[in-house]
């Protein structure tokens, strides 16, 4: 990541809105923003599949569901945050992964400039491909500040997206959705 380039760009934005980048409160803002981007976009420098490489044999072919994995991401359209929860359900194909690893995969994809729908699909694809699962379903519910803090300003509005891979019946999809949305 080119932190120096980010600092220059932020300084230009500060000047473009009519502020003085040398003012006390703004003087270190370009550096702070560059460090912030390094953190919130760290997913570009991590391979999600490495987190799924440590697996355990499982004779069970029953559903595994990890729900409400919290995340924060950055909308690629407005560079504003969106945040919410992801639930990952899969039917093992003989292998299961440690539960913290699913949360790590969510983090890798969330820490990139994203579309919620793409992120949901990427998580699903990684789990399906890497674990050799029989079926995977990922459900993501998020609030987008590009819609709540600007534009139509509809606070509390949430967007739900889901992706599936493998052999998953409509009945199972509905049951998973019911489990994920149960409060």
N, C-alpha and C positions, 0 to 999 in steps of 0.2 A: 504494500500500500504506500502510495506517495504522499506522506504527511505534509511535506513542504508545499506541494501543489494544492492540497486541501486548504492549508493555512492561507495561501495567496487568494484562493477563490472566496473564502469566508471574509477576508479583509475587503475584497472587492464588493461583496454583497453589503457589508456594513457601510461602505462609502456610497453605494448605489441607492441606499434608502435614506441618505442624507445625514448619516451619523459620522462622528469622528472616531476612527479606529484607535486613536491614541488616547481617547478619554479613559479615565481610570477604570471604570466598570467594563470597558470593552477591550482594553489593551491586551489582555491575555485570552480573549475569546477565540481568536483563530486557533491557537494551540489547544485550547480545551475542546473545541469542536473536532479537530483532527484526532485527538485521543479518543473522543467519543465514537467517531466513525470507525476507528481501529477496533474498538470493542464491539459495537453493535453490528459490524459487518465482518466479524471474524470467521464466519462460516465459509467464506471463500477459501480459507487456508486449512480446512479440515475435511477429511474424507468420511462421509457418513457410514460407508460400508465397513470401515475398520472397527467401528463401535459394535457392529453386528457380527464380528468374526469369532468372538468367544461364545460358543454355544454348548448346550448340554443335551444329551440324548433324552428323549421323552417318548415313552410308549403311548402316551395319551394322544388322541386325535381330537380332543375336546377344545372348545373355544378358550383362548386366552384374551382377556380384555384389560388393558391398562387405560384408565380414563382420567380426564381432567389434568393433563400435562400442561402446565401454564407456559406461555411463551410471549415474547414481544418481538416484533419484526418491523421492517421499514418498507412502506409502500413505494414501489418503484415509480409511480406516477407523480407523487407530490413530495417524496422524501419525508413523509410524516409517519409516525408510529401507528401500527395496529397491533392489537394484543388480544389474547383470549386463551382458549384451551383446546388441546388436541386429544382425541381418544384413538387408540390403536387396538384393533381386534384382529386376531389371526388364528387360523387352525393349523397347528404344527404339522409339518411333513416329516416328523421324526426328530426334529431339533427345536429347542426353545432357547431363548436368549435371556440374560439377566435383565430384570425389569428396568434398571437404571439406564440400560443401553438404549431402550426405546426413547427415553427422555433425551438422551444425548443426540440421537438422530433428529428429533424434533428441533433441538437447539441448532444443529449444524445448518439445517435448511432455513430456520427462522432468522439466523444471523447473516442474511443476504438481502439485497434489494429484491423484493418479492411481490408476487400476486398471491393472494390467499389460495386460489384454486390451484395454481402451479405448486405451491408448497405442499398442499394436501396430496397432490398426485405424486410428487417426488418422494415423500415419506412412504407412501403406499408402495411405490415401485421398489424402493430400497429394501423394505422389509420383505416383500414378496421374492425378489430376485436373490437376495443374500441368504435368507433363511430357508429357501425352498419350501415355503409354506404352501399348503393346499389352497388357502384362500386368505385374503387380507381385506380389511375395511378400515379406512381412516376417516374420522369425522372431525372437522375443525369448525369452531365457532369463535368469531372475533368481532371486536369493535374497532372501527377504522376512524382515526382522528381526522383523516382527510374528509370525512363525511360528518363528523360530530363537532369539530372545532372550526370548520370553515364550510363553504358551499351551502348545502341545505341545512346544516347545523341541527341534525336530528339526534340528540344525545340519547344514549341507551339503545340505539339501533344495532342489531347484531346480524352478521352474515354467517350462514352455515354452508359449508361445502363438504362433500364427501367423495371418496374415490374407492374403487374396489378392484381387486385382481383375483384371478383364479375362479374356482368353482364355488360360488356362493349363491344360495337360493334367495329369492325375494323374501321368503319367510324369515330367513336368518338375518337379512339386511334390516327388516323391520324390527326384529327382536333386539338387534344391536342398537339401532337408533333409539328404541324405547329405553334400553339400559343406560345409554349415554345421556339422554335428556332427562332421565328421572332425577329429581332433586332430593 
